């Protein structure tokens, strides 16, 4: 009968991973847990979780790419028509354009004179015309041009009323216009010269009035000084008379006592 000799485990260092026990033999005696091995197992589990998540995302990406490829093949359809099918469409588009012009031209003839030179009415006319134009598919390419045109019409000078003299007037004569300008300039010069003379006269008149006022003030001052001198003289005269009377009274009183 042979005896089984237990194998002793090799000394475990910091960087040595111990071998797991053989199946059926049970745990090896005197086994010391290794913290580094537990940390390695935890890191390995984290790596396996990250790899599984990446594989799931890769599968989703592959499915999305496959779906895009499938839609790219089956999402479009080419419609090839013969001349016999294109001709009726061209005829219908020509008819639609003719109908659009027949409806739009009379409307433009009415609203443009009203909108010209009047920004609020130009904005209203633009909206009305765009409302009518949007009902025609063939007019889609003209929508932006129509809007810009009405914006410009609103900034133009207003149209003179029909039958006015401005519409029937002959074109201006350059020489006559030049003569009018010269006459206007001469009239302006005359008015400016008259205004300058009037200003000079007013300045002289103001200076004369100032001198008169100054002379009048000096005269009033001299008169006031003279009146003050007279009043002072009269006061002195009264004082002298009063003093003389007092002296006479004193003298009479003194003679009577004697």
Order of alpha helices (4+ residues) and beta strands (2+ residues): alpha-alpha-alpha-alpha-alpha-alpha
